[in-house]
């Protein structure tokens, strides 16, 4: 195998990786990263953030969840994580 054939072979391997392997790895890693640290932003979870009892009402939290979801570009059926909610409203939160 000469140098030109080697380069062509490497190019084909790279194209195969970019087209097929990389998207699969991206999906798998995204799933494990998201699901490993994912806590859904529910009214109960958001109320638990406020330690001093100054939590907003349920309806206010619900409106804020909808606002954050639309601002983050998610559709109505998609959920947002508690971390995304806190980041959007600049609330300090650590799991």
C-alpha positions in Angstrom: 0.0 0.0 0.0 1.6 3.2 -1.1 1.2 6.6 0.7 -1.7 7.8 -1.6 -3.7 4.7 -0.9 -3.1 5.0 2.8 -4.4 8.6 2.7 -7.5 7.5 0.7 -8.1 4.8 3.2 -7.8 7.2 6.2 -10.1 9.6 4.5 -12.7 6.9 4.0 -12.4 5.8 7.7 -12.8 9.5 8.8 -15.9 9.9 6.6 -17.4 6.7 8.0 -16.7 7.9 11.6 -18.2 11.4 11.0 -21.3 10.1 9.3 -22.1 7.0 11.4 -20.1 6.6 14.6 -19.9 10.1 15.9 -23.7 10.8 15.9 -24.3 7.5 17.7 -21.6 8.3 20.3 -23.1 11.8 20.7 -26.5 10.5 21.4 -25.3 7.9 23.9 -23.1 10.3 25.8 -25.8 13.0 25.8 -28.3 10.4 27.2 -26.0 9.3 30.0 -24.9 12.8 30.9 -28.4 14.2 31.0 -30.1 11.2 32.6 -27.4 10.9 35.2 -27.9 14.4 36.5 -31.4 15.0 35.5 -34.0 16.2 38.0 -37.2 17.4 36.4 -38.3 20.9 37.3 -41.6 20.2 39.1 -43.4 22.5 41.5 -42.4 20.3 44.4 -38.7 20.3 43.5 -38.7 24.0 42.9 -40.3 24.7 46.3 -37.6 22.5 47.9 -35.0 25.0 46.7 -36.3 27.7 48.9 -35.2 26.9 52.4 -36.5 29.9 54.2 -40.1 29.4 53.3 -40.2 32.2 50.7 -41.2 30.0 47.9 -43.5 31.5 45.3 -47.1 30.1 44.9 -47.8 27.0 42.8 -49.3 29.1 40.0 -46.3 31.4 39.9 -43.9 28.5 39.7 -46.0 26.9 36.9 -45.9 30.1 34.9 -42.2 30.4 35.4 -41.7 26.8 34.3 -43.6 27.6 31.1 -41.7 30.8 30.6 -38.3 29.1 31.0 -39.3 26.2 28.7 -40.3 28.6 25.9 -37.2 30.8 26.4 -35.0 27.7 26.2 -36.6 26.8 22.9 -38.3 23.6 24.2 -41.7 22.5 23.0 -44.7 22.3 25.3 -44.4 18.6 25.8 -40.7 18.7 26.6 -39.6 18.9 30.2 -36.9 21.1 31.6 -34.5 20.2 34.3 -34.2 21.8 37.7 -30.7 23.0 36.8 -32.0 24.6 33.6 -34.8 26.4 35.6 -32.3 27.6 38.2 -29.9 28.8 35.5 -32.6 30.7 33.7 -33.8 32.5 36.8 -30.3 32.9 38.3 -31.1 30.8 41.3 -28.2 29.3 43.2 -28.7 25.5 43.2 -26.5 22.6 43.8 -27.6 18.9 44.0 
